[in-house]
Amino acid sequence: MLGKRVIRGTRIPVEIILRRLAEGASERSLMVSYPRLTPADIRAAMHFAAATVAREA
């Protein structure tokens, strides 16, 4: 994925998950679109985003 962060064990970019959430996608719709995705993966993506923002402040 050219150095982009991905969900562990997949090739799903964290950025895609965060963008879909920001656009209003539900956890359920994400898991339907990406069957290997788990609720824990979605929480990990959000945690990663929060930690990244915290480091920039």
C-alpha positions, 0 to 999 in steps of 0.5 A, a space after each residue: 500500500 505504498 507505506 500507508 497504514 493498513 489494518 493489521 492482517 489486511 490490505 485495508 488502508 486505515 485512511 479508507 476506514 476513517 474517511 468512510 466513518 467521517 462520511 457517516 458509514 456505520 460499523 456494520 456497513 464497513 464490516 459488510 464492505 470489508 468482511 475481514 474487518 472487525 469492530 476491534 479493527 475499527 476502534 484501532 483505526 480511530 485510536 490511531 487517528 486520535 493518537 496521531 492528532 495528539 502528537 501534532 498538538 
